[in-house]
Amino acid sequence: MDGATFAYPWVLLGLILLPLLAVWRFWPSIRRRHVGTFLFSQFQLLAKRPRTWRTILLPLPDIMLLVALGFGIVGLARPQAILAEEVEVEGIDIFLALDMSGSMRAIDQDMSGVRELASQGKRPQNRFEYAVGTLKDFVKSRSFDRIGMTVFAKDAYLQFPLTLDYNTILGMLDRLRLGDIDEGGTAIGNALGRAIAGLKDSDAKTRIVILITDGDRRGGNISPRQAAKIAADTGIKIFPILVGRDGPTLVPAGRNFLTGRYSYQQREYPINPELLQEIAKTTGGEYFRVADAQGLREGLHQILDRFERTRVRDSTSVDYRELYHKWVLWALILIAAQSVLRHTLLRKFP
C-alpha cells in the first residue's frame, strides 16, 4: 500500500458532531450529581453504599453508540488504499508531434477508389484519421516506452506529458478532432519546441521526437532549424515523417443533402522534404516519406527498432482498494452489542 485517501472526504466533517453529541448525552448526568432530585435526611447512608460494576458500566452503551457513529462516518467517507504498481522497465521516452492543419483533411486516393468506397456505404479516411488510427495501434504495441504528445497547426499545444498510462493516451487520441485548434498554419518549429521541452527533464538514455506532418512550415515564432539545433545540443533525436501522396490530392468540398454523399475537389499543398531531411540530419534522426497508413505504421516501428532500451522507473497504474467494509462492520457490531447490553445486563428498569 502506497498511501490512503477518502473517496468522499467531506463526509468526515460529521465527526465534528460527535463531541457535541457526547456533551448533550452525558452533561445532564454530570449535572444531576450535584442537584438533589428528592430530600433524604440520612444521605450519609447513600454515600456509604458501595458502587457496583453495573453502576460503573451504565454509560458504556452510550459510549459504544458514539464510537459506532464515528466508525460509520469514516466508512461513509469510503477510505481507500492507494496501490501504485511501480516497475523497473527498459524503455524509450518518445514525444509525438502531430500535424492538425487543414491540409490533413486531404484524402490520398483517386476518385475511382472514393467511388468504390461510396458504393459500399463507406467514406475514405483523410490523412489525420489514418494518422490517429496508426498512432493508436502504435501505442497499443508499446509496453515500457513513456509517451508524450503535442499537436500543432497555427500554433502548438501540449496534449499530454510523458506517461506510461496507455489507456489515457488512447482515450485522448479518440477525442482528437480536426478543428479542435486553429487549422490555419503549420507551426513545425513551435511543435518541436514543445516536444523538446517535454523531454528536457527526462533521465532516459534515449529521447526522441517523432514529427508527423504533411506540409511545409507556415507560421509559428520558432524556426524548425533553431528547434533542431536545440534538440541536437540536448541529445534528442528527431524523426520527421512526411505523410501523403505527391502532387494534387482530393479534399472534401461539401456534402449532398439528398444523397448524403461527399463531393471532392483536387488541391495541391506545398511540401518541404528538404527541411525535414535537414532536421533529421541535424539531430541524428532519420527522415521518412510515407503515402498511407501502412507506410506510417512501418516507419514508426523502424524508428523504435534501432534504439537500445534504457532503464526508467515509473508508475504504470494506480489502483484503489476499498477499506470501508471493516469500518462499517465494526460500527454494526458495536450497535448490536450496545443494544444487547442496554436490554439485558445494563437495563435501567426491571
MOJO-V832871 format. One record per residue. N is the residue number from 1. RES is the residue in one small letter. PHI is phi in degrees with one decimal (none if undefined). OMEGA is omega as a letter, one per 30 degrees, with the letter a starting at -180 (NA if undefined). BURIAL is 1 if it has 24 or more other ideal C-beta (glycine too) atoms within 12 Angstrom, else 0. Layout:
# MOJO-V832871
n:N res:RES phi:PHI omega:OMEGA burial:BURIAL
n:N res:RES phi:PHI omega:OMEGA burial:BURIAL
This chain:
# MOJO-V832871
n:1 res:m phi:none omega:a burial:0
n:2 res:d phi:-100.9 omega:l burial:0
n:3 res:g phi:154.3 omega:a burial:0
n:4 res:a phi:-140.5 omega:l burial:0
n:5 res:t phi:-152.1 omega:l burial:0
n:6 res:f phi:-125.3 omega:l burial:1
n:7 res:a phi:-69.2 omega:l burial:0
n:8 res:y phi:-127.6 omega:a burial:0
n:9 res:p phi:-61.8 omega:a burial:0
n:10 res:w phi:-64.8 omega:l burial:0
n:11 res:v phi:-64.1 omega:a burial:0
n:12 res:l phi:-63.3 omega:l burial:0
n:13 res:l phi:-60.5 omega:l burial:0
n:14 res:g phi:-63.4 omega:l burial:0
n:15 res:l phi:-64.1 omega:l burial:1
n:16 res:i phi:-62.6 omega:a burial:0
n:17 res:l phi:-73.7 omega:a burial:0
n:18 res:l phi:-61.6 omega:l burial:1
n:19 res:p phi:-60.3 omega:l burial:0
n:20 res:l phi:-66.2 omega:l burial:0
n:21 res:l phi:-65.2 omega:l burial:0
n:22 res:a phi:-64.1 omega:l burial:0
n:23 res:v phi:-63.0 omega:a burial:0
n:24 res:w phi:-61.9 omega:a burial:0
n:25 res:r phi:-81.2 omega:a burial:0
n:26 res:f phi:-99.7 omega:a burial:0
n:27 res:w phi:-61.7 omega:l burial:0
n:28 res:p phi:-58.3 omega:l burial:0
n:29 res:s phi:-66.0 omega:l burial:0
n:30 res:i phi:-64.8 omega:a burial:0
n:31 res:r phi:-66.5 omega:a burial:0
n:32 res:r phi:-67.5 omega:l burial:0
n:33 res:r phi:-67.9 omega:a burial:0
n:34 res:h phi:-107.4 omega:a burial:0
n:35 res:v phi:-121.2 omega:a burial:0
n:36 res:g phi:-71.9 omega:l burial:0
n:37 res:t phi:-92.9 omega:l burial:0
n:38 res:f phi:-154.1 omega:a burial:0
n:39 res:l phi:-86.8 omega:l burial:0
n:40 res:f phi:-144.9 omega:a burial:0
n:41 res:s phi:-68.5 omega:a burial:0
n:42 res:q phi:-104.3 omega:a burial:0
n:43 res:f phi:-66.7 omega:l burial:0
n:44 res:q phi:-63.7 omega:l burial:0
n:45 res:l phi:-64.8 omega:l burial:0
n:46 res:l phi:-68.4 omega:l burial:0
n:47 res:a phi:-63.5 omega:a burial:0
n:48 res:k phi:-79.7 omega:a burial:0
n:49 res:r phi:-68.6 omega:a burial:0
n:50 res:p phi:-70.1 omega:l burial:0
n:51 res:r phi:-83.2 omega:a burial:0
n:52 res:t phi:-91.3 omega:l burial:0
n:53 res:w phi:-61.2 omega:l burial:0
n:54 res:r phi:-66.6 omega:l burial:0
n:55 res:t phi:-65.8 omega:a burial:0
n:56 res:i phi:-64.0 omega:a burial:0
n:57 res:l phi:-88.2 omega:a burial:0
n:58 res:l phi:-54.7 omega:l burial:0
n:59 res:p phi:-74.7 omega:a burial:0
n:60 res:l phi:-58.5 omega:l burial:0
n:61 res:p phi:-58.3 omega:l burial:1
n:62 res:d phi:-66.5 omega:l burial:1
n:63 res:i phi:-63.6 omega:l burial:1
n:64 res:m phi:-61.3 omega:l burial:1
n:65 res:l phi:-65.3 omega:l burial:1
n:66 res:l phi:-63.7 omega:l burial:1
n:67 res:v phi:-64.1 omega:l burial:1
n:68 res:a phi:-62.0 omega:l burial:1
n:69 res:l phi:-61.3 omega:l burial:1
n:70 res:g phi:-61.8 omega:l burial:1
n:71 res:f phi:-61.3 omega:a burial:1
n:72 res:g phi:-63.8 omega:l burial:1
n:73 res:i phi:-64.1 omega:l burial:1
n:74 res:v phi:-62.5 omega:l burial:1
n:75 res:g phi:-62.8 omega:l burial:1
n:76 res:l phi:-65.5 omega:l burial:1
n:77 res:a phi:-74.4 omega:l burial:1
n:78 res:r phi:54.2 omega:l burial:1
n:79 res:p phi:-65.4 omega:a burial:1
n:80 res:q phi:-136.9 omega:l burial:1
n:81 res:a phi:-89.7 omega:l burial:0
n:82 res:i phi:-89.4 omega:a burial:0
n:83 res:l phi:-114.9 omega:l burial:0
n:84 res:a phi:-95.9 omega:l burial:0
n:85 res:e phi:-87.7 omega:a burial:0
n:86 res:e phi:-105.9 omega:a burial:0
n:87 res:v phi:-125.0 omega:l burial:0
n:88 res:e phi:-93.8 omega:a burial:0
n:89 res:v phi:-135.0 omega:l burial:0
n:90 res:e phi:-106.7 omega:a burial:0
n:91 res:g phi:-159.9 omega:a burial:1
n:92 res:i phi:-118.8 omega:l burial:1
n:93 res:d phi:-93.7 omega:a burial:1
n:94 res:i phi:-121.9 omega:l burial:1
n:95 res:f phi:-117.1 omega:l burial:1
n:96 res:l phi:-92.4 omega:l burial:1
n:97 res:a phi:-124.7 omega:a burial:1
n:98 res:l phi:-107.5 omega:l burial:1
n:99 res:d phi:-73.3 omega:l burial:1
n:100 res:m phi:-124.6 omega:l burial:1
n:101 res:s phi:-76.2 omega:a burial:1
n:102 res:g phi:-59.8 omega:a burial:1
n:103 res:s phi:-67.4 omega:l burial:1
n:104 res:m phi:-74.1 omega:l burial:1
n:105 res:r phi:-79.9 omega:a burial:1
n:106 res:a phi:-64.0 omega:a burial:1
n:107 res:i phi:-114.5 omega:a burial:1
n:108 res:d phi:-90.1 omega:l burial:1
n:109 res:q phi:-142.7 omega:l burial:1
n:110 res:d phi:-90.0 omega:a burial:0
n:111 res:m phi:-64.7 omega:l burial:0
n:112 res:s phi:-63.1 omega:l burial:0
n:113 res:g phi:-67.4 omega:l burial:0
n:114 res:v phi:-64.8 omega:l burial:1
n:115 res:r phi:-65.9 omega:l burial:0
n:116 res:e phi:-63.4 omega:l burial:0
n:117 res:l phi:-65.7 omega:l burial:0
n:118 res:a phi:-63.0 omega:l burial:0
n:119 res:s phi:-66.4 omega:l burial:0
n:120 res:q phi:-94.5 omega:a burial:0
n:121 res:g phi:75.9 omega:a burial:0
n:122 res:k phi:-113.6 omega:l burial:0
n:123 res:r phi:-119.8 omega:a burial:0
n:124 res:p phi:-67.6 omega:l burial:1
n:125 res:q phi:-76.7 omega:l burial:1
n:126 res:n phi:-88.2 omega:a burial:1
n:127 res:r phi:-61.8 omega:a burial:1
n:128 res:f phi:-65.1 omega:a burial:1
n:129 res:e phi:-64.3 omega:a burial:1
n:130 res:y phi:-75.3 omega:l burial:1
n:131 res:a phi:-67.6 omega:l burial:1
n:132 res:v phi:-63.9 omega:l burial:1
n:133 res:g phi:-60.4 omega:l burial:1
n:134 res:t phi:-68.1 omega:l burial:1
n:135 res:l phi:-63.7 omega:l burial:1
n:136 res:k phi:-63.6 omega:l burial:1
n:137 res:d phi:-63.6 omega:l burial:0
n:138 res:f phi:-63.5 omega:l burial:1
n:139 res:v phi:-62.5 omega:a burial:1
n:140 res:k phi:-63.0 omega:a burial:0
n:141 res:s phi:-82.9 omega:a burial:0
n:142 res:r phi:-85.6 omega:l burial:1
n:143 res:s phi:-122.0 omega:a burial:0
n:144 res:f phi:-129.9 omega:l burial:1
n:145 res:d phi:-89.5 omega:l burial:1
n:146 res:r phi:-78.1 omega:a burial:1
n:147 res:i phi:-128.1 omega:l burial:1
n:148 res:g phi:-126.8 omega:a burial:1
n:149 res:m phi:-154.4 omega:l burial:1
n:150 res:t phi:-126.1 omega:l burial:1
n:151 res:v phi:-117.0 omega:a burial:1
n:152 res:f phi:-151.2 omega:l burial:1
n:153 res:a phi:-153.4 omega:l burial:1
n:154 res:k phi:-66.0 omega:l burial:1
n:155 res:d phi:-138.0 omega:a burial:1
n:156 res:a phi:-116.5 omega:a burial:1
n:157 res:y phi:-138.8 omega:l burial:1
n:158 res:l phi:-74.2 omega:l burial:1
n:159 res:q phi:-88.1 omega:l burial:1
n:160 res:f phi:-160.7 omega:a burial:1
n:161 res:p phi:-80.0 omega:l burial:1
n:162 res:l phi:-57.8 omega:a burial:1
n:163 res:t phi:-158.0 omega:l burial:1
n:164 res:l phi:-102.1 omega:a burial:1
n:165 res:d phi:-81.6 omega:a burial:1
n:166 res:y phi:-66.2 omega:l burial:1
n:167 res:n phi:-63.0 omega:l burial:0
n:168 res:t phi:-65.5 omega:l burial:0
n:169 res:i phi:-58.8 omega:a burial:1
n:170 res:l phi:-63.2 omega:l burial:1
n:171 res:g phi:-63.5 omega:a burial:0
n:172 res:m phi:-71.4 omega:l burial:1
n:173 res:l phi:-64.9 omega:l burial:1
n:174 res:d phi:-61.0 omega:a burial:0
n:175 res:r phi:-87.7 omega:a burial:0
n:176 res:l phi:-68.4 omega:l burial:1
n:177 res:r phi:-139.7 omega:l burial:0
n:178 res:l phi:-60.8 omega:a burial:1
n:179 res:g phi:101.2 omega:l burial:0
n:180 res:d phi:-62.9 omega:l burial:0
n:181 res:i phi:-126.8 omega:a burial:1
n:182 res:d phi:-61.3 omega:a burial:0
n:183 res:e phi:-82.6 omega:a burial:1
n:184 res:g phi:-80.7 omega:l burial:0
n:185 res:g phi:164.7 omega:l burial:1
n:186 res:t phi:-140.6 omega:a burial:1
n:187 res:a phi:-82.6 omega:a burial:1
n:188 res:i phi:-61.7 omega:a burial:1
n:189 res:g phi:-62.1 omega:l burial:1
n:190 res:n phi:-63.1 omega:l burial:1
n:191 res:a phi:-63.2 omega:l burial:1
n:192 res:l phi:-65.0 omega:l burial:1
n:193 res:g phi:-60.7 omega:l burial:1
n:194 res:r phi:-68.8 omega:l burial:1
n:195 res:a phi:-65.8 omega:l burial:1
n:196 res:i phi:-63.6 omega:l burial:1
n:197 res:a phi:-62.0 omega:l burial:1
n:198 res:g phi:-71.2 omega:a burial:1
n:199 res:l phi:-103.2 omega:a burial:1
n:200 res:k phi:-65.4 omega:a burial:1
n:201 res:d phi:-94.9 omega:l burial:0
n:202 res:s phi:-71.2 omega:l burial:1
n:203 res:d phi:-101.0 omega:l burial:0
n:204 res:a phi:-73.2 omega:l burial:1
n:205 res:k phi:-68.1 omega:a burial:0
n:206 res:t phi:-110.5 omega:l burial:1
n:207 res:r phi:-129.8 omega:a burial:1
n:208 res:i phi:-135.0 omega:l burial:1
n:209 res:v phi:-118.7 omega:l burial:1
n:210 res:i phi:-108.1 omega:a burial:1
n:211 res:l phi:-98.3 omega:l burial:1
n:212 res:i phi:-114.4 omega:a burial:1
n:213 res:t phi:-148.7 omega:l burial:1
n:214 res:d phi:-125.0 omega:a burial:1
n:215 res:g phi:-148.6 omega:l burial:1
n:216 res:d phi:-90.5 omega:l burial:1
n:217 res:r phi:-68.0 omega:l burial:1
n:218 res:r phi:-138.3 omega:l burial:1
n:219 res:g phi:88.9 omega:a burial:1
n:220 res:g phi:91.6 omega:a burial:1
n:221 res:n phi:-102.6 omega:l burial:0
n:222 res:i phi:-119.9 omega:l burial:1
n:223 res:s phi:-72.4 omega:l burial:0
n:224 res:p phi:-57.6 omega:l burial:1
n:225 res:r phi:-68.1 omega:l burial:1
n:226 res:q phi:-64.1 omega:l burial:0
n:227 res:a phi:-62.7 omega:l burial:1
n:228 res:a phi:-64.1 omega:l burial:1
n:229 res:k phi:-64.6 omega:l burial:0
n:230 res:i phi:-63.1 omega:l burial:1
n:231 res:a phi:-61.4 omega:l burial:1
n:232 res:a phi:-63.2 omega:a burial:1
n:233 res:d phi:-66.1 omega:a burial:0
n:234 res:t phi:-102.5 omega:l burial:1
n:235 res:g phi:77.8 omega:l burial:1
n:236 res:i phi:-102.2 omega:l burial:1
n:237 res:k phi:-97.1 omega:a burial:1
n:238 res:i phi:-114.6 omega:a burial:1
n:239 res:f phi:-119.6 omega:l burial:1
n:240 res:p phi:-77.9 omega:l burial:1
n:241 res:i phi:-123.8 omega:l burial:1
n:242 res:l phi:-92.1 omega:a burial:1
n:243 res:v phi:-101.0 omega:l burial:1
n:244 res:g phi:109.2 omega:l burial:1
n:245 res:r phi:-82.3 omega:l burial:1
n:246 res:d phi:-73.5 omega:l burial:0
n:247 res:g phi:78.9 omega:a burial:0
n:248 res:p phi:-62.3 omega:l burial:0
n:249 res:t phi:-137.6 omega:a burial:1
n:250 res:l phi:-87.9 omega:l burial:1
n:251 res:v phi:-132.1 omega:l burial:1
n:252 res:p phi:-58.0 omega:a burial:1
n:253 res:a phi:-116.6 omega:a burial:0
n:254 res:g phi:150.3 omega:a burial:0
n:255 res:r phi:-136.5 omega:l burial:0
n:256 res:n phi:-75.0 omega:a burial:0
n:257 res:f phi:-68.1 omega:a burial:0
n:258 res:l phi:-82.8 omega:a burial:0
n:259 res:t phi:-92.8 omega:a burial:0
n:260 res:g phi:79.7 omega:a burial:0
n:261 res:r phi:-89.3 omega:l burial:0
n:262 res:y phi:-86.0 omega:l burial:1
n:263 res:s phi:-107.8 omega:a burial:0
n:264 res:y phi:-133.5 omega:l burial:1
n:265 res:q phi:-131.4 omega:a burial:0
n:266 res:q phi:-85.5 omega:l burial:0
n:267 res:r phi:-152.8 omega:l burial:0
n:268 res:e phi:-118.3 omega:a burial:0
n:269 res:y phi:-104.9 omega:l burial:1
n:270 res:p phi:-69.6 omega:l burial:0
n:271 res:i phi:-127.0 omega:a burial:1
n:272 res:n phi:-142.3 omega:a burial:0
n:273 res:p phi:-60.7 omega:a burial:1
n:274 res:e phi:-62.5 omega:l burial:0
n:275 res:l phi:-63.0 omega:a burial:1
n:276 res:l phi:-66.9 omega:l burial:1
n:277 res:q phi:-64.7 omega:l burial:1
n:278 res:e phi:-66.2 omega:l burial:1
n:279 res:i phi:-60.9 omega:a burial:1
n:280 res:a phi:-63.2 omega:a burial:1
n:281 res:k phi:-65.8 omega:a burial:0
n:282 res:t phi:-61.1 omega:a burial:1
n:283 res:t phi:-98.4 omega:a burial:1
n:284 res:g phi:82.2 omega:l burial:1
n:285 res:g phi:-91.4 omega:a burial:1
n:286 res:e phi:-145.8 omega:a burial:1
n:287 res:y phi:-95.5 omega:l burial:1
n:288 res:f phi:-127.0 omega:l burial:1
n:289 res:r phi:-123.1 omega:a burial:1
n:290 res:v phi:-127.8 omega:a burial:1
n:291 res:a phi:-109.6 omega:a burial:1
n:292 res:d phi:-156.4 omega:a burial:1
n:293 res:a phi:-63.8 omega:a burial:1
n:294 res:q phi:-64.1 omega:l burial:0
n:295 res:g phi:-64.4 omega:l burial:1
n:296 res:l phi:-65.1 omega:l burial:1
n:297 res:r phi:-61.3 omega:a burial:1
n:298 res:e phi:-65.7 omega:l burial:0
n:299 res:g phi:-63.9 omega:l burial:1
n:300 res:l phi:-61.0 omega:a burial:1
n:301 res:h phi:-75.3 omega:l burial:0
n:302 res:q phi:-63.5 omega:l burial:0
n:303 res:i phi:-62.0 omega:a burial:1
n:304 res:l phi:-73.8 omega:a burial:1
n:305 res:d phi:-65.7 omega:a burial:0
n:306 res:r phi:-90.1 omega:a burial:0
n:307 res:f phi:-108.1 omega:l burial:1
n:308 res:e phi:-79.0 omega:a burial:0
n:309 res:r phi:-85.6 omega:l burial:0
n:310 res:t phi:-126.5 omega:a burial:0
n:311 res:r phi:-77.5 omega:l burial:0
n:312 res:v phi:-134.9 omega:l burial:1
n:313 res:r phi:-119.8 omega:l burial:0
n:314 res:d phi:-157.8 omega:l burial:1
n:315 res:s phi:-84.2 omega:a burial:0
n:316 res:t phi:-79.4 omega:l burial:1
n:317 res:s phi:-158.5 omega:l burial:0
n:318 res:v phi:-124.1 omega:a burial:0
n:319 res:d phi:-120.1 omega:a burial:0
n:320 res:y phi:-123.4 omega:l burial:0
n:321 res:r phi:-107.2 omega:a burial:0
n:322 res:e phi:-71.2 omega:a burial:0
n:323 res:l phi:-119.0 omega:a burial:1
n:324 res:y phi:-69.6 omega:a burial:1
n:325 res:h phi:-57.1 omega:a burial:0
n:326 res:k phi:-64.5 omega:a burial:0
n:327 res:w phi:-64.4 omega:a burial:1
n:328 res:v phi:-67.0 omega:a burial:1
n:329 res:l phi:-62.1 omega:l burial:0
n:330 res:w phi:-65.0 omega:l burial:0
n:331 res:a phi:-61.5 omega:l burial:1
n:332 res:l phi:-66.2 omega:l burial:0
n:333 res:i phi:-62.6 omega:a burial:0
n:334 res:l phi:-65.2 omega:l burial:1
n:335 res:i phi:-63.9 omega:l burial:1
n:336 res:a phi:-64.8 omega:a burial:0
n:337 res:a phi:-65.3 omega:a burial:0
n:338 res:q phi:-67.9 omega:l burial:1
n:339 res:s phi:-66.8 omega:l burial:0
n:340 res:v phi:-63.9 omega:a burial:0
n:341 res:l phi:-61.9 omega:a burial:1
n:342 res:r phi:-65.4 omega:a burial:0
n:343 res:h phi:-104.0 omega:l burial:0
n:344 res:t phi:-127.4 omega:a burial:0
n:345 res:l phi:-64.4 omega:a burial:0
n:346 res:l phi:-111.8 omega:l burial:1
n:347 res:r phi:-69.5 omega:a burial:0
n:348 res:k phi:-86.7 omega:a burial:0
n:349 res:f phi:-128.1 omega:l burial:0
n:350 res:p phi:-69.1 omega:NA burial:0
